[in-house]
Amino acid sequence: MSANPNSFATPHALDECRAVVRAHTAAFAAQHGRSPRCFVLTFGCQQNVADSEKLSGMAEELGYEICSAPEQAELILVNTCAIREHAEIKALSIVGQYKHLREKNPALLIGVCGCMVVQEHRRAQLQRSYPYVSFVLGTAALHLLPERLAECIVRERRIFRADESYAIAEGVPIRRESTYRAFVSIMYGCNNFCSYCIVPYVRGRERSRAPEAVIAEVRQLVAEGYRDITLLGQNVNSYGKDLGTGYTFADLLAELDSIEGDYILRFMTSHPKDATRRLVDVMASGTHIAHQFHLPLQSGSDAILKAMNRHYDRAKYLDILDYMRERMPDIAVTSDIIVGFPGETDADFEDTLLMLSRARFDSIFSFIYSPRKGTPAAEMKEQIPRAVQNARFDRLLALQNEISLAQNLPLVGTTVRVLCDGESKTDAGMLQGRTAQNKIVFFAGDIPAGEWVDVQIDRAEAFALYGTIRNEE
């Protein structure tokens, strides 16, 4: 290597790093009669899944073969989540299990990537207590994978520096997990700084991709036959604000909807304070946009919402929710709820239950609050005892289960269009798929994954529908 790669500053340095790694993988293949293998493990949200597809794509481009088990690999990449401490502890535990793999194969490279390692104390912990970890790579530096590998190969040293430039890297190769369902990141980072959330600290401030880059990627996916495309961002409703052109998420969605093809367009996640009526109007008049909206509420108490720094109240939330249902009566709305936030009184929690009864969500993702180091909420007084949190959580789930079942029951006897996902993970004799509203449907038949099928709903449960294929020949 003619120059040591200290940073990914220029395209020339990038090309040089790629050449070094490709030479290494080619030499391995010549010696062993096969390509070196890479195993990628993902924790966390859909954005992390999309990030892992880029890690896999880069590794494949560099000469690695993607494998399904860490025991097979010469390169292990663990893409971590930091949204809750439990996710970090689980990732660290898994990384700890790789120690024996490194002992068997001293040439094994282990990289820990993603949200967790942006935090300085976690990087220091990995460097100090996990001597078999080769390098770290944060959320805004994933495109530096060729550089990290080149440094490890040439210098034979461990790398734990932070390289979070927060510039958007286009053109990164992607190895998608599915041939019919795809995630497309349209923006990165978050400006909201909710008092409980670590995301702005580990993913940086909001950065929007150029509209033409997003449109080109979606157009290519449709041309390749992808049927279910989800636009991703920490707050997609804020898309375009940083570009300074007046171009909004509603504008982007309308342009994407105009692409001809047989596909469904989804997006997540949205912040209620930025959900506009124009966005709802674009959805209602669209051809390909799913009538599905994930709109995190977090709490039904105005006092708690203020303490969470959410910048909306119950009235504003219900105003946009009611407008969605007015314009799209068939829309499925899902939400997030946090139970046991610091200072949450019995009355505050009752307000949350009342909001669930009023909002009638199709389903919710519910969480018991846990402190995240570095966030304002972690330092708040009146932390709620775990026993109280658990009791409230149980009541919340019991109510939502009743509501989810009630939302699904009217679908019994109707016929819905389902995108088949193949064999059910829980019942080998059944297939499963999802409707445009993202409801899970189980049915028997012989339909390939990635194909549409009409299913008559025979039975409904709180979290799934069961039916029979119509007109199967």
C-alpha positions as CSV (number, residue, x, y, z in Angstrom):
1,M,0.0,0.0,0.0
2,S,1.6,3.3,-1.1
3,A,0.0,5.4,1.6
4,N,-1.4,4.6,5.0
5,P,-5.2,5.1,5.1
6,N,-5.7,7.5,8.0
7,S,-9.1,8.7,6.8
8,F,-11.4,8.2,3.9
9,A,-10.7,11.7,2.7
10,T,-10.6,11.2,-1.1
11,P,-11.9,8.8,-3.8
12,H,-8.3,7.9,-4.5
13,A,-7.8,6.8,-0.9
14,L,-11.0,4.8,-1.1
15,D,-9.9,3.1,-4.3
16,E,-6.5,2.3,-2.7
17,C,-8.1,0.7,0.4
18,R,-10.4,-1.4,-1.8
19,A,-7.4,-2.6,-3.8
20,V,-5.6,-3.6,-0.7
21,V,-8.5,-5.6,0.6
22,R,-9.3,-7.2,-2.7
23,A,-5.6,-8.3,-3.0
24,H,-6.0,-9.9,0.5
25,T,-9.2,-11.8,-0.3
26,A,-7.8,-12.9,-3.7
27,A,-4.6,-14.3,-2.0
28,F,-6.8,-16.1,0.6
29,A,-8.9,-17.6,-2.3
30,A,-5.7,-18.8,-4.1
31,Q,-4.4,-20.4,-0.9
32,H,-7.6,-22.0,0.3
33,G,-9.6,-22.7,-2.8
34,R,-12.5,-20.5,-1.7
35,S,-13.3,-16.9,-1.0
36,P,-13.0,-15.7,2.6
37,R,-16.4,-15.5,4.3
38,C,-18.2,-12.7,6.1
39,F,-21.0,-13.0,8.7
40,V,-23.2,-10.0,9.5
41,L,-25.3,-9.9,12.6
42,T,-27.9,-7.2,13.0
43,F,-29.6,-5.8,16.1
44,G,-32.3,-3.1,16.1
45,C,-34.6,-1.3,13.8
46,Q,-35.2,-1.3,10.0
47,Q,-32.6,1.4,9.6
48,N,-30.0,-1.0,11.1
49,V,-31.2,-3.7,8.7
50,A,-30.7,-1.3,5.8
51,D,-27.2,-0.4,7.2
52,S,-26.3,-4.1,7.4
53,E,-27.3,-4.6,3.8
54,K,-24.7,-2.0,2.9
55,L,-22.1,-3.7,5.1
56,S,-22.8,-7.0,3.3
57,G,-22.7,-5.3,-0.1
58,M,-19.3,-3.7,0.6
59,A,-17.9,-6.9,2.0
60,E,-19.1,-8.8,-1.1
61,E,-17.6,-6.2,-3.4
62,L,-14.3,-6.6,-1.6
63,G,-14.2,-10.3,-2.3
64,Y,-15.9,-11.9,0.7
65,E,-18.7,-14.4,0.5
66,I,-21.6,-13.8,2.8
67,C,-22.2,-16.7,5.1
68,S,-25.0,-17.6,7.6
69,A,-22.9,-18.6,10.7
70,P,-20.1,-16.9,12.6
71,E,-18.2,-20.2,12.8
72,Q,-17.7,-20.1,9.0
73,A,-16.4,-16.6,8.8
74,E,-13.0,-14.9,8.4
75,L,-14.8,-11.5,9.0
76,I,-17.6,-10.9,11.5
77,L,-19.5,-7.7,11.5
78,V,-21.9,-7.0,14.4
79,N,-24.2,-4.1,13.7
80,T,-25.5,-2.9,17.1
81,C,-28.4,-0.9,18.5
82,A,-28.3,1.6,21.3
83,I,-32.0,2.5,21.8
84,R,-32.1,0.6,25.1
85,E,-29.4,-0.7,27.3
86,H,-30.7,-4.2,27.1
87,A,-29.9,-4.2,23.4
88,E,-26.3,-3.1,24.1
89,I,-25.9,-5.8,26.8
90,K,-27.2,-8.4,24.4
91,A,-24.8,-7.3,21.6
92,L,-21.8,-7.3,24.0
93,S,-22.8,-10.8,25.2
94,I,-22.8,-12.1,21.6
95,V,-19.5,-10.4,20.9
96,G,-18.1,-12.1,24.0
97,Q,-19.0,-15.5,22.5
98,Y,-16.7,-14.9,19.6
99,K,-13.6,-15.0,21.8
100,H,-13.2,-18.7,21.2
101,L,-13.5,-18.2,17.4
102,R,-10.6,-15.8,17.5
103,E,-8.6,-18.3,19.6
104,K,-9.2,-21.0,16.9
105,N,-8.4,-18.5,14.1
106,P,-6.1,-15.7,15.0
107,A,-6.6,-14.2,11.5
108,L,-10.3,-13.7,12.1
109,L,-11.3,-10.0,12.0
110,I,-14.2,-8.9,14.2
111,G,-15.8,-5.5,13.7
112,V,-18.5,-4.0,16.0
113,C,-20.5,-1.4,14.1
114,G,-23.6,0.8,14.5
115,C,-25.2,3.0,17.1
116,M,-23.6,1.4,20.2
117,V,-20.0,2.2,19.3
118,V,-20.6,5.9,18.6
119,Q,-20.7,6.2,22.4
120,E,-17.2,6.8,23.8
121,H,-17.7,4.7,26.9
122,R,-18.7,1.7,24.7
123,R,-15.7,2.1,22.4
124,A,-13.5,2.2,25.4
125,Q,-15.1,-0.8,26.9
126,L,-14.7,-2.8,23.7
127,Q,-11.0,-1.8,23.4
128,R,-10.3,-2.6,27.0
129,S,-12.3,-5.7,27.7
130,Y,-12.7,-7.3,24.3
131,P,-9.1,-7.7,23.0
132,Y,-10.2,-9.9,20.2
133,V,-12.3,-7.2,18.6
134,S,-10.4,-5.7,15.6
135,F,-12.2,-2.4,15.0
136,V,-15.3,-0.3,15.5
137,L,-17.4,1.6,12.9
138,G,-20.1,4.1,13.8
139,T,-23.4,4.8,12.1
140,A,-22.1,7.7,10.0
141,A,-18.8,5.9,9.1
142,L,-20.1,2.5,7.8
143,H,-18.8,3.4,4.3
144,L,-15.3,3.4,5.8
145,L,-15.4,-0.4,6.0
146,P,-12.8,-0.8,3.2
147,E,-10.5,1.5,5.1
148,R,-10.9,-0.3,8.4
149,L,-10.1,-3.6,6.8
150,A,-7.2,-2.2,4.9
151,E,-5.7,-0.8,8.1
152,C,-6.2,-4.1,10.0
153,I,-4.6,-6.1,7.1
154,V,-1.6,-3.8,6.5
155,R,-0.9,-2.4,9.9
156,E,-2.2,-5.4,11.9
157,R,-3.5,-3.2,14.6
158,R,-6.8,-2.6,16.4
159,I,-8.8,0.5,15.5
160,F,-11.2,2.2,17.9
161,R,-11.3,5.9,16.8
162,A,-14.4,7.8,16.0
163,D,-14.8,8.7,12.3
164,E,-18.3,10.2,12.4
165,S,-18.1,12.7,9.5
166,Y,-22.0,12.7,9.1
167,A,-21.6,13.2,5.4
168,I,-23.9,11.2,3.2
169,A,-22.1,8.6,1.1
170,E,-23.9,7.7,-2.1
171,G,-23.0,4.7,-4.3
172,V,-22.4,2.3,-1.5
173,P,-23.1,-1.3,-2.8
174,I,-26.1,-3.0,-1.2
175,R,-26.7,-6.7,-0.8
176,R,-30.5,-6.9,-0.1
177,E,-31.8,-9.6,2.0
178,S,-35.0,-10.0,0.0
179,T,-35.7,-10.0,-3.8
180,Y,-39.1,-8.4,-3.4
181,R,-39.1,-6.3,-0.2
182,A,-36.6,-3.4,0.1
183,F,-35.7,-0.6,2.5
184,V,-34.5,2.8,1.2
185,S,-33.0,5.3,3.6
186,I,-34.0,8.8,2.6
187,M,-32.4,10.6,5.5
188,Y,-30.2,10.1,8.5
189,G,-30.1,11.5,12.0
190,C,-32.6,13.4,14.2
191,N,-33.0,16.9,15.4
192,N,-35.8,16.3,18.0
193,F,-33.8,15.4,21.1
194,C,-36.7,13.7,22.9
195,S,-35.5,13.6,26.5
196,Y,-35.5,9.7,26.7
197,C,-33.8,9.1,23.3
198,I,-30.2,8.4,22.5
199,V,-30.7,8.5,18.7
200,P,-29.6,12.1,18.0
201,Y,-26.4,11.4,19.9
202,V,-25.5,8.2,18.0
203,R,-26.9,9.1,14.5
204,G,-26.2,12.8,14.4
205,R,-28.4,15.7,13.1
206,E,-30.8,15.3,10.2
207,R,-29.3,14.9,6.8
208,S,-31.5,14.4,3.8
209,R,-30.4,12.5,0.6
210,A,-30.9,14.4,-2.6
211,P,-34.4,13.7,-4.1
212,E,-32.9,12.6,-7.4
213,A,-30.8,9.9,-5.6
214,V,-33.8,8.5,-3.7
215,I,-36.0,8.6,-6.8
216,A,-33.3,6.8,-8.9
217,E,-32.9,4.1,-6.2
218,V,-36.7,3.5,-6.0
219,R,-37.1,3.5,-9.8
220,Q,-34.4,0.9,-10.1
221,L,-36.0,-1.3,-7.4
222,V,-39.4,-1.2,-9.2
223,A,-37.6,-2.1,-12.5
224,E,-36.0,-5.1,-10.7
225,G,-39.4,-6.3,-9.6
226,Y,-39.5,-5.2,-5.9
227,R,-43.0,-5.2,-4.7
228,D,-42.8,-3.7,-1.2
229,I,-40.6,-0.6,-0.7
230,T,-40.2,1.2,2.7
231,L,-38.7,4.6,3.0
232,L,-36.7,5.0,6.2
233,G,-35.6,7.9,8.4
234,Q,-35.6,8.7,12.1
235,N,-38.3,11.3,11.2
236,V,-39.3,11.1,7.6
237,N,-41.6,14.0,8.0
238,S,-38.6,16.3,8.4
239,Y,-37.2,15.2,5.0
240,G,-35.8,18.1,3.0
241,K,-35.7,20.7,5.7
242,D,-31.9,20.7,5.7
243,L,-31.7,21.0,1.9
244,G,-33.1,24.6,2.0
245,T,-35.1,24.2,-1.2
246,G,-38.6,24.0,0.2
247,Y,-38.9,20.4,-1.1
248,T,-40.8,18.3,1.4
249,F,-41.4,14.7,2.2
250,A,-44.9,15.0,0.7
251,D,-43.2,16.2,-2.5
252,L,-40.9,13.2,-2.5
253,L,-43.7,10.8,-1.8
254,A,-45.8,12.2,-4.7
255,E,-42.9,11.9,-7.1
256,L,-42.2,8.3,-6.1
257,D,-45.9,7.4,-6.3
258,S,-45.8,8.5,-10.0
259,I,-43.3,5.7,-10.9
260,E,-45.2,3.1,-12.9
261,G,-45.2,-0.5,-11.6
262,D,-46.8,-3.0,-9.4
263,Y,-45.6,-2.1,-5.9
264,I,-46.5,-0.7,-2.5
265,L,-44.7,2.3,-1.0
266,R,-44.4,2.6,2.8
267,F,-42.5,4.9,5.1
268,M,-41.4,5.1,8.7
269,T,-41.0,6.6,11.2
270,S,-43.0,9.8,11.5
271,H,-43.1,12.4,14.2
272,P,-46.6,13.8,15.0
273,K,-45.4,17.4,15.2
274,D,-44.4,17.3,11.6
275,A,-47.2,15.1,10.1
276,T,-49.0,17.5,7.8
277,R,-52.4,17.4,6.2
278,R,-50.7,17.7,2.8
279,L,-48.8,14.5,3.5
280,V,-52.1,12.8,4.3
281,D,-53.7,14.2,1.1
282,V,-50.8,12.8,-1.0
283,M,-51.3,9.4,0.6
284,A,-55.1,9.5,0.0
285,S,-54.8,10.4,-3.6
286,G,-51.8,8.1,-4.3
287,T,-51.8,5.0,-6.4
288,H,-49.0,3.0,-4.7
289,I,-48.8,4.5,-1.2
290,A,-50.0,2.0,1.5
291,H,-52.8,3.2,3.7
292,Q,-50.6,2.6,6.8
293,F,-49.2,5.1,9.1
294,H,-46.8,4.5,12.1
295,L,-47.3,7.6,14.3
296,P,-45.6,7.3,17.7
297,L,-47.7,8.7,20.6
298,Q,-45.4,7.7,23.5
299,S,-47.8,8.9,26.2
300,G,-51.4,10.1,26.5
301,S,-50.5,12.6,29.2
302,D,-49.8,16.2,28.1
303,A,-47.6,16.7,31.1
304,I,-45.5,13.6,30.3
305,L,-45.3,14.6,26.6
306,K,-43.9,17.9,27.7
307,A,-41.3,16.2,29.9
308,M,-40.4,14.0,27.0
309,N,-39.8,17.1,24.8
310,R,-42.2,15.8,22.2
311,H,-43.6,19.2,21.0
312,Y,-47.2,18.2,20.6
313,D,-50.2,17.5,22.8
314,R,-53.1,15.1,22.7
315,A,-55.3,17.6,20.8
316,K,-52.7,18.0,18.0
317,Y,-52.1,14.3,17.8
318,L,-55.8,13.5,17.6
319,D,-56.4,16.3,15.0
320,I,-54.0,14.6,12.5
321,L,-55.2,11.1,13.4
322,D,-58.8,12.0,12.8
323,Y,-57.9,13.7,9.4
324,M,-56.1,10.5,8.3
325,R,-59.2,8.4,9.0
326,E,-61.4,11.0,7.4
327,R,-59.4,10.9,4.1
328,M,-58.6,7.1,4.3
329,P,-61.2,5.1,6.2
330,D,-59.3,1.9,5.6
331,I,-56.0,3.2,7.0
332,A,-54.2,1.1,9.7
333,V,-52.5,3.3,12.3
334,T,-49.8,1.9,14.7
335,S,-48.0,3.6,17.4
336,D,-45.3,3.5,20.1
337,I,-46.0,3.8,23.8
338,I,-43.5,4.2,26.7
339,V,-44.7,3.1,30.1
340,G,-43.3,4.3,33.4
341,F,-41.5,7.5,32.2
342,P,-39.9,9.4,35.1
343,G,-42.6,11.3,37.0
344,E,-45.5,9.4,35.4
345,T,-48.4,9.4,37.9
346,D,-51.3,7.1,38.1
347,A,-53.4,9.9,36.5
348,D,-50.9,10.3,33.7
349,F,-51.0,6.6,33.0
350,E,-54.8,6.6,33.0
351,D,-54.6,9.4,30.4
352,T,-52.6,7.0,28.2
353,L,-55.2,4.3,28.5
354,L,-57.9,6.8,27.6
355,M,-55.9,7.8,24.5
356,L,-55.6,4.2,23.4
357,S,-59.4,3.8,23.7
358,R,-59.9,7.0,21.7
359,A,-57.2,6.4,19.1
360,R,-58.0,2.8,18.4
361,F,-54.6,1.8,17.1
362,D,-54.4,-1.4,15.0
363,S,-51.3,-2.3,17.1
364,I,-48.6,-0.7,19.2
365,F,-45.0,-1.2,20.0
366,S,-44.9,-0.8,23.8
367,F,-41.8,-0.3,26.0
368,I,-41.1,0.0,29.7
369,Y,-38.9,3.1,30.2
370,S,-35.3,2.4,30.9
371,P,-32.7,5.1,31.5
372,R,-30.2,5.7,28.7
373,K,-26.8,7.2,29.8
374,G,-26.4,10.7,28.3
375,T,-30.0,11.5,27.9
376,P,-31.8,14.1,30.1
377,A,-34.5,11.7,31.3
378,A,-31.8,9.5,32.8
379,E,-31.0,12.3,35.3
380,M,-34.7,13.1,36.1
381,K,-36.0,12.6,39.6
382,E,-39.0,10.4,40.3
383,Q,-37.8,7.4,38.4
384,I,-40.7,4.9,38.6
385,P,-40.2,1.6,40.5
386,R,-40.0,-1.5,38.2
387,A,-42.9,-3.2,39.9
388,V,-45.1,-0.2,39.1
389,Q,-43.9,-0.1,35.5
390,N,-44.6,-3.8,35.1
391,A,-48.1,-3.5,36.4
392,R,-48.9,-0.6,34.1
393,F,-47.4,-2.4,31.2
394,D,-49.6,-5.4,31.8
395,R,-52.7,-3.2,31.9
396,L,-51.6,-1.4,28.7
397,L,-51.1,-4.7,26.8
398,A,-54.5,-6.1,28.0
399,L,-56.3,-3.0,26.7
400,Q,-54.5,-2.9,23.4
401,N,-55.1,-6.6,22.7
402,E,-58.8,-5.9,23.0
403,I,-58.6,-3.0,20.7
404,S,-56.4,-4.8,18.1
405,L,-58.9,-7.7,18.0
406,A,-61.8,-5.3,17.6
407,Q,-59.9,-3.5,14.7
408,N,-59.3,-6.9,12.9
409,L,-62.8,-8.5,13.4
410,P,-64.5,-6.4,10.7
411,L,-62.1,-7.9,8.1
412,V,-63.6,-11.4,8.6
413,G,-65.5,-12.2,5.4
414,T,-63.6,-9.7,3.3
415,T,-61.0,-10.4,0.6
416,V,-57.6,-8.8,0.9
417,R,-54.6,-8.6,-1.3
418,V,-51.5,-10.2,0.3
419,L,-47.9,-10.2,-0.6
420,C,-46.7,-13.7,0.2
421,D,-43.6,-14.0,2.4
422,G,-43.4,-17.8,2.0
423,E,-43.6,-20.5,4.7
424,S,-44.8,-19.4,8.1
425,K,-42.1,-19.2,10.8
426,T,-44.4,-20.8,13.3
427,D,-46.4,-23.3,11.3
428,A,-44.7,-25.2,8.5
429,G,-48.0,-26.1,7.0
430,M,-49.0,-22.5,6.4
431,L,-47.9,-19.5,4.3
432,Q,-47.8,-16.0,5.6
433,G,-47.8,-12.6,4.1
434,R,-48.8,-8.9,4.6
435,T,-51.6,-6.7,3.4
436,A,-51.2,-3.1,2.2
437,Q,-52.0,-2.1,5.8
438,N,-49.1,-4.3,6.9
439,K,-51.4,-6.8,8.7
440,I,-50.0,-10.4,8.9
441,V,-52.1,-13.0,7.2
442,F,-51.7,-16.8,7.4
443,F,-53.1,-19.1,4.7
444,A,-52.6,-22.5,3.1
445,G,-51.5,-22.9,-0.5
446,D,-48.6,-23.0,-2.9
447,I,-47.7,-19.4,-3.6
448,P,-44.0,-18.4,-4.1
449,A,-42.6,-15.7,-1.8
450,G,-42.9,-12.3,-3.4
451,E,-46.1,-13.0,-5.3
452,W,-49.5,-11.3,-4.7
453,V,-52.5,-13.4,-3.7
454,D,-56.1,-12.7,-2.8
455,V,-57.1,-14.1,0.5
456,Q,-60.6,-14.3,2.0
457,I,-60.3,-13.7,5.8
458,D,-62.0,-16.5,7.8
459,R,-60.8,-15.7,11.3
460,A,-59.2,-12.8,13.1
461,E,-57.0,-12.6,16.2
462,A,-55.4,-9.5,17.8
463,F,-52.2,-9.7,15.9
464,A,-52.9,-11.8,12.8
465,L,-55.6,-12.8,10.3
466,Y,-56.3,-16.3,8.9
467,G,-57.8,-17.0,5.6
468,T,-58.3,-19.0,2.4
469,I,-56.9,-18.2,-1.1
470,R,-59.5,-17.1,-3.5
471,N,-59.7,-18.5,-7.1
472,E,-56.6,-20.7,-6.7
473,E,-56.1,-22.9,-9.7
